[in-house]
Amino acid sequence: MMLDAMQLRLTFPPSANRMYRNIGPKRTIMSKVYRDWKALNSQSIVVRKGFRLPSIVEVELALTPPDKRKRDLDNYIKPVLDVLEQSGALENDNMVKRLNVFWKKENKQLAGVFCTIKECLPTN
């Protein structure tokens, strides 16, 4: 059965700048903040059995920040795509051929990411 669209809600992700930390001159590890966020959100994503993603998908990410701090929108794409892949919502993030990412108004109570994954239709 082909999936029309999958919609998911995630907690607000850490910035890509906070995903990893350097330990000494030659070692980089995943930060605790990122590990904890991935674990929490991977467990909350349940992909229904029988649903099959198309080979190419379009992903929409609507981010609601918790406050009015200035943030770079592109720093929140990588952590979200990684958790979608780790949870099985995406087989691989290289399936994403179109990406629409935008900010919503800040709201501490509703902070998070609303993700929609659907088939990517050809544009030509």
VEXTINU-434659 format. One line per field, with one value per residue: residue in three letters; x negated, y, z of N, C-alpha, C in turn; residue number from 1. Coordinates in pm, whole numbers, plus 32768, in hexadecimal, padded with zeros to 4 digits. Each point is the difference from the previous one (the first is absolute). Last residue first. Layout:
N
rest	ala / ...
n_x	X / ...
n_y	Y / ...
n_z	Z / ...
ca_x	X / ...
ca_y	Y / ...
ca_z	Z / ...
c_x	X / ...
c_y	Y / ...
c_z	Z / ...
nr	NUM / ...
***
This chain:
124
rest	asn / thr / pro / leu / cys / glu / lys / ile / thr / cys / phe / val / gly / ala / leu / gln / lys / asn / glu / lys / lys / trp / phe / val / asn / leu / arg / lys / val / met / asn / asp / asn / glu / leu / ala / gly / ser / gln / glu / leu / val / asp / leu / val / pro / lys / ile / tyr / asn / asp / leu / asp / arg / lys / arg / lys / asp / pro / pro / thr / leu / ala / leu / glu / val / glu / val / ile / ser / pro / leu / arg / phe / gly / lys / arg / val / val / ile / ser / gln / ser / asn / leu / ala / lys / trp / asp / arg / tyr / val / lys / ser / met / ile / thr / arg / lys / pro / gly / ile / asn / arg / tyr / met / arg / asn / ala / ser / pro / pro / phe / thr / leu / arg / leu / gln / met / ala / asp / leu / met / met
n_x	7C92 / 7FD6 / 8063 / 8073 / 7FE4 / 80E7 / 801C / 7FF8 / 7FDD / 7FD8 / 7FAA / 7F0E / 7FA9 / 80E4 / 817C / 8020 / 7F20 / 7FF1 / 7FB0 / 8062 / 7F6F / 7EB7 / 7F1B / 7F65 / 800A / 7F26 / 7F9B / 7F43 / 7F80 / 7F55 / 7E6A / 7FE4 / 80A7 / 8157 / 81A3 / 80FF / 7F15 / 7EC4 / 7E68 / 8022 / 80AC / 7EE5 / 7ECC / 809C / 8017 / 7E71 / 7F5D / 80C4 / 7FC5 / 7EDF / 808C / 80DE / 7F43 / 8057 / 8070 / 816A / 81A9 / 8102 / 805A / 8045 / 80A8 / 8010 / 8062 / 7F8E / 8034 / 7F6E / 800C / 7F34 / 7F90 / 8028 / 81D2 / 80F7 / 8153 / 8137 / 808D / 7FD3 / 7F84 / 7ED3 / 7F6B / 7ED7 / 7F42 / 7E39 / 7EA2 / 7FAE / 7EF5 / 7E2E / 7EFC / 7F7D / 7E91 / 7E4D / 7F56 / 7F48 / 7E54 / 7E86 / 7EA0 / 7E05 / 7DCE / 7DBD / 7E20 / 7F2C / 80EC / 81BE / 81DF / 8215 / 821D / 81BA / 8071 / 8022 / 8189 / 81B5 / 8199 / 8212 / 8220 / 8185 / 8163 / 818D / 80ED / 8100 / 802C / 8101 / 8089 / 7F77 / 8036 / 8012
n_y	872D / 7FDD / 7E29 / 7F23 / 7F0D / 7F3E / 8029 / 80AE / 8187 / 80E7 / 8176 / 80A7 / 814C / 8115 / 80D4 / 80FC / 81AB / 8144 / 8157 / 8004 / 7F20 / 7F60 / 7EAF / 7EAE / 7E5C / 7EB2 / 7E3B / 7E6F / 7E3D / 7E51 / 7FAE / 7F93 / 7E11 / 7EDD / 80D8 / 8002 / 7F24 / 8093 / 80F1 / 8158 / 819F / 8116 / 810F / 8193 / 817A / 80F7 / 812B / 81B8 / 81B2 / 8185 / 814D / 81A3 / 816F / 8178 / 8167 / 8059 / 7FF4 / 7E37 / 7E27 / 7F43 / 7EF0 / 7F3A / 7EA6 / 7EDD / 7E75 / 7EB9 / 7E6D / 7E4A / 7E01 / 7E34 / 7F70 / 7F1A / 7ED2 / 7ED5 / 7EA0 / 801A / 81C3 / 8148 / 8161 / 8147 / 80A4 / 7F8E / 810E / 819F / 8012 / 7FC0 / 8160 / 8166 / 7FBD / 8023 / 81B4 / 80E9 / 7F7C / 7FEA / 7F0F / 7FEC / 8009 / 8048 / 808B / 815C / 8008 / 7FB2 / 8107 / 7FFB / 8020 / 8093 / 81EE / 8130 / 7FC7 / 8058 / 7F3D / 7F9C / 7FC5 / 7E97 / 7EEF / 7EFB / 7F56 / 7EFD / 7F35 / 7F5C / 7EE0 / 7DEE / 7DF3 / 7DD5
n_z	7A71 / 81E8 / 8149 / 81DE / 81F5 / 81DD / 820C / 8231 / 81A6 / 8218 / 81AB / 81E2 / 81D1 / 81CA / 8104 / 819F / 7FE3 / 7E54 / 7E1A / 7DEB / 7E41 / 7E48 / 7E7B / 7E2E / 7E75 / 7E5E / 7E94 / 7F7D / 8151 / 807F / 80FE / 81D8 / 8097 / 8079 / 8103 / 8171 / 8172 / 816D / 7F9E / 7EB6 / 8078 / 80F7 / 7F11 / 7F3F / 8117 / 8068 / 7EAA / 7FB1 / 80E6 / 7F9C / 7EB0 / 8071 / 815B / 8197 / 81C7 / 818E / 8113 / 80D0 / 7FE9 / 7DF5 / 7E42 / 7DE3 / 7E4C / 7E27 / 7E57 / 7E3B / 7E5E / 7EC8 / 7EEA / 7FC9 / 80F2 / 81A1 / 813A / 818B / 8119 / 8211 / 8116 / 813A / 8197 / 816F / 819B / 8080 / 7F5B / 80DB / 8194 / 7FC7 / 7F46 / 8118 / 8122 / 7F48 / 7FBB / 816E / 808F / 7E82 / 7EA8 / 7F51 / 7F4C / 7FE6 / 7FC1 / 812D / 81ED / 8051 / 7F46 / 7F55 / 7F0F / 7F88 / 7FE5 / 7E88 / 7EFB / 8121 / 811B / 8027 / 808D / 8002 / 7EDC / 7EAD / 7E07 / 7E2F / 7DE4 / 7E18 / 7E95 / 7FB7 / 7F4D / 800C
ca_x	7FF1 / 8028 / 7FA7 / 802C / 7FD2 / 7FC0 / 8059 / 7FB3 / 8055 / 7FC5 / 806A / 7FFD / 7FE4 / 7F7F / 8010 / 804F / 7FBA / 8064 / 7FCB / 7FEF / 8083 / 801B / 8027 / 7FE8 / 803D / 8007 / 8037 / 7FDE / 8040 / 8081 / 7FE7 / 8023 / 7F82 / 7F99 / 7FBD / 8061 / 803D / 807F / 7FE6 / 7FBF / 8064 / 805A / 7FBA / 7FF5 / 8086 / 802C / 7FB1 / 8026 / 805D / 7FBE / 7FBC / 805D / 7FF1 / 7FCE / 7FDE / 7F71 / 7FE4 / 7FF1 / 8035 / 7F98 / 8034 / 7FBF / 8033 / 7FE2 / 801C / 800F / 7FFE / 8063 / 7FDA / 7F6D / 7FCC / 7FDD / 7F84 / 7FEC / 8047 / 7FDE / 8063 / 8022 / 802E / 802E / 8089 / 805E / 8001 / 8053 / 808A / 803D / 8016 / 806C / 807E / 8020 / 802D / 807D / 8069 / 8018 / 8088 / 806B / 8080 / 8073 / 8023 / 7FEC / 7F75 / 7FB6 / 7F77 / 7F9C / 7F84 / 800E / 7FF8 / 7F86 / 7F93 / 7FC3 / 7F88 / 7F7B / 7FA6 / 7FDC / 7F85 / 7FE2 / 7FC0 / 7FEF / 7FE8 / 7FAF / 8023 / 8021 / 7FAE / 8055
ca_y	801F / 8089 / 8044 / 7FF5 / 8074 / 7FE1 / 7FCE / 7FB6 / 7FBA / 7FC8 / 7FB2 / 7FF6 / 7F7E / 7FF8 / 7FB0 / 7F87 / 7FA7 / 7FD9 / 7FC2 / 805E / 802B / 8022 / 8089 / 8018 / 8081 / 8020 / 8087 / 8049 / 8084 / 7FF3 / 8021 / 808C / 8049 / 7F99 / 8004 / 804F / 7FB0 / 7FC7 / 7FA4 / 7F88 / 7FBE / 7FB7 / 7F8F / 7F96 / 7FC9 / 7FAA / 7F85 / 7F9C / 7FA2 / 7FB1 / 7F8B / 7F96 / 7FE3 / 7F7B / 7FF3 / 8008 / 805C / 808D / 8018 / 8011 / 8061 / 800B / 807D / 8012 / 8088 / 8012 / 808F / 8043 / 808C / 8008 / 7FFE / 8082 / 7FFE / 807C / 7FFC / 7F8E / 7F95 / 7FF2 / 7F78 / 7FED / 8031 / 7FA7 / 7F81 / 800D / 8024 / 7F8F / 7F93 / 802B / 7FFC / 7F75 / 7FC3 / 8043 / 7FC7 / 8045 / 8038 / 7FA7 / 8045 / 7FAD / 7FA3 / 8031 / 8002 / 7FCF / 7FCF / 804D / 7FBB / 7F70 / 7FBF / 802D / 7FAF / 8034 / 8052 / 7FC0 / 805D / 806F / 7FEC / 8072 / 7FE4 / 8079 / 7FDE / 805F / 8083 / 8065 / 8078 / 8076
ca_z	7F71 / 7FE0 / 7FA3 / 7F76 / 7FB3 / 7F81 / 7F97 / 7F9B / 7FA2 / 7F85 / 7FC2 / 7F6E / 7FC3 / 7FBB / 7F86 / 801A / 805E / 8063 / 807A / 806F / 802F / 808C / 8023 / 808E / 801D / 808E / 800E / 7F85 / 7FFF / 7FBA / 7F74 / 7FE4 / 7FF8 / 7FF3 / 7F7D / 7FB2 / 7F98 / 802F / 806F / 7FCC / 7FAA / 8059 / 803E / 7F9C / 7FE8 / 806F / 8010 / 7F9D / 803D / 8069 / 7FC7 / 7FDD / 7F72 / 7FDD / 7F72 / 7FDE / 7F91 / 8026 / 8086 / 8066 / 805F / 8082 / 8039 / 808E / 802E / 8090 / 801E / 8052 / 8011 / 7FFC / 7F78 / 7FC8 / 7FB5 / 7FB6 / 7F81 / 7FAA / 7FF6 / 7F73 / 7FE3 / 7F76 / 7FF3 / 8043 / 7FB6 / 7F88 / 8020 / 8045 / 7FA0 / 7FA6 / 804A / 801D / 7F83 / 7FDA / 8055 / 807F / 8001 / 802F / 8006 / 8021 / 7F95 / 7F77 / 7FD4 / 8074 / 7FEE / 8048 / 8020 / 7FEC / 8083 / 8044 / 7FC9 / 7F86 / 8016 / 7FFA / 7FBB / 8057 / 804D / 8055 / 807F / 804E / 808C / 804E / 7FC9 / 8063 / 7FF5 / 8000
c_x	805D / 7FF5 / 8034 / 7FA1 / 8024 / 7FD9 / 7FB1 / 8063 / 7FA7 / 806B / 7FCA / 8074 / 7FFD / 7FEA / 7F7C / 8008 / 804B / 7FC0 / 806F / 7FD1 / 7FE6 / 8094 / 8019 / 8026 / 7FF5 / 8038 / 8015 / 8038 / 7FD0 / 8045 / 807D / 7FDA / 8023 / 7F76 / 7F9C / 7FCA / 806B / 8043 / 8080 / 7FEB / 7FC6 / 806E / 805E / 7FBB / 7FFA / 8088 / 802D / 7FBA / 802C / 805A / 7FB8 / 7FBA / 8055 / 7FF2 / 7FC3 / 7FEB / 7F6C / 7FD7 / 7FFB / 803E / 7F97 / 803E / 7FCB / 8031 / 7FE8 / 801C / 8019 / 7FE9 / 8071 / 7FCD / 7F69 / 7FD9 / 7FE8 / 7F76 / 7FF2 / 8053 / 7FD3 / 805D / 802D / 8024 / 8039 / 8091 / 8066 / 8004 / 8058 / 8094 / 8048 / 8020 / 8077 / 8088 / 8027 / 803B / 8087 / 8072 / 8018 / 8087 / 806A / 807D / 807D / 8034 / 7FF6 / 7F6F / 7FC5 / 7F79 / 7FA4 / 7F86 / 800B / 7FED / 7F7B / 7F94 / 7FCD / 7F8F / 7F71 / 7F9B / 7FEC / 7F87 / 7FE9 / 7FCF / 7FE9 / 7FF3 / 7FAE / 8023 / 8034 / 7FA7
c_y	7FB2 / 801F / 808B / 804C / 7FEB / 8081 / 7FE6 / 7FCA / 7FC0 / 7FBD / 7FD5 / 7FAA / 8009 / 7F73 / 7FEF / 7FA5 / 7F7D / 7F98 / 7FE7 / 7FB6 / 805E / 801B / 800E / 8091 / 8014 / 808D / 8018 / 808E / 804F / 8087 / 7FEC / 802B / 8091 / 8041 / 7F8D / 8016 / 8049 / 7FA6 / 7FB9 / 7F99 / 7F7F / 7FBB / 7FAE / 7F85 / 7F8E / 7FBF / 7FAC / 7F7B / 7F91 / 7F98 / 7FAB / 7F81 / 7F86 / 7FF7 / 7F77 / 7FF2 / 800C / 8052 / 8092 / 801F / 800F / 806E / 8008 / 8089 / 8003 / 8093 / 800C / 8096 / 8048 / 808F / 8011 / 7FF1 / 808A / 7FFC / 8080 / 8004 / 7F92 / 7F88 / 7FFD / 7F6F / 7FED / 802B / 7FA0 / 7F81 / 7FFE / 801A / 7F89 / 7F90 / 8025 / 7FF3 / 7F6D / 7FBD / 803C / 7FBC / 803E / 8047 / 7F9B / 8055 / 7FAE / 7FA4 / 8028 / 7FF6 / 7FD8 / 7FBE / 805A / 7FB2 / 7F67 / 7FBB / 8026 / 7FA0 / 8030 / 805D / 7FCA / 8059 / 8075 / 7FDD / 8082 / 7FDC / 8084 / 7FCD / 806C / 8083 / 806A / 807C
c_z	7FA9 / 7F6B / 7FDC / 7FA5 / 7F6F / 7FBA / 7F81 / 7F9B / 7F96 / 7FAB / 7F78 / 7FD3 / 7F6A / 7FCA / 7FB3 / 7F85 / 8015 / 805C / 8066 / 807E / 8076 / 8013 / 8095 / 8020 / 8097 / 8010 / 8095 / 8000 / 7F87 / 7FF0 / 7FA9 / 7F73 / 7FE1 / 8003 / 7FFC / 7F72 / 7FB0 / 7F9A / 802E / 806F / 7FC6 / 7FAF / 8059 / 803A / 7F9A / 7FE7 / 8077 / 801B / 7FA1 / 8040 / 8069 / 7FD0 / 7FDE / 7F69 / 7FEA / 7F6A / 7FDD / 7F86 / 802B / 8089 / 806E / 8054 / 808E / 802B / 8096 / 801C / 8096 / 8009 / 8049 / 8009 / 8002 / 7F6E / 7FC6 / 7FBF / 7FB0 / 7F81 / 7FA0 / 7FF3 / 7F6F / 7FEA / 7F73 / 7FEC / 803C / 7FAC / 7F83 / 801C / 8041 / 7F9B / 7FA7 / 8045 / 8015 / 7F83 / 7FDB / 804D / 8089 / 7FF7 / 802A / 800D / 8018 / 7F91 / 7F6E / 7FD3 / 8085 / 7FEE / 8050 / 8030 / 7FF4 / 8087 / 8042 / 7FD0 / 7F79 / 802C / 8006 / 7FB6 / 8060 / 8056 / 804C / 808B / 8048 / 808E / 8043 / 7FBA / 8061 / 8000
nr	124 / 123 / 122 / 121 / 120 / 119 / 118 / 117 / 116 / 115 / 114 / 113 / 112 / 111 / 110 / 109 / 108 / 107 / 106 / 105 / 104 / 103 / 102 / 101 / 100 / 99 / 98 / 97 / 96 / 95 / 94 / 93 / 92 / 91 / 90 / 89 / 88 / 87 / 86 / 85 / 84 / 83 / 82 / 81 / 80 / 79 / 78 / 77 / 76 / 75 / 74 / 73 / 72 / 71 / 70 / 69 / 68 / 67 / 66 / 65 / 64 / 63 / 62 / 61 / 60 / 59 / 58 / 57 / 56 / 55 / 54 / 53 / 52 / 51 / 50 / 49 / 48 / 47 / 46 / 45 / 44 / 43 / 42 / 41 / 40 / 39 / 38 / 37 / 36 / 35 / 34 / 33 / 32 / 31 / 30 / 29 / 28 / 27 / 26 / 25 / 24 / 23 / 22 / 21 / 20 / 19 / 18 / 17 / 16 / 15 / 14 / 13 / 12 / 11 / 10 / 9 / 8 / 7 / 6 / 5 / 4 / 3 / 2 / 1
***
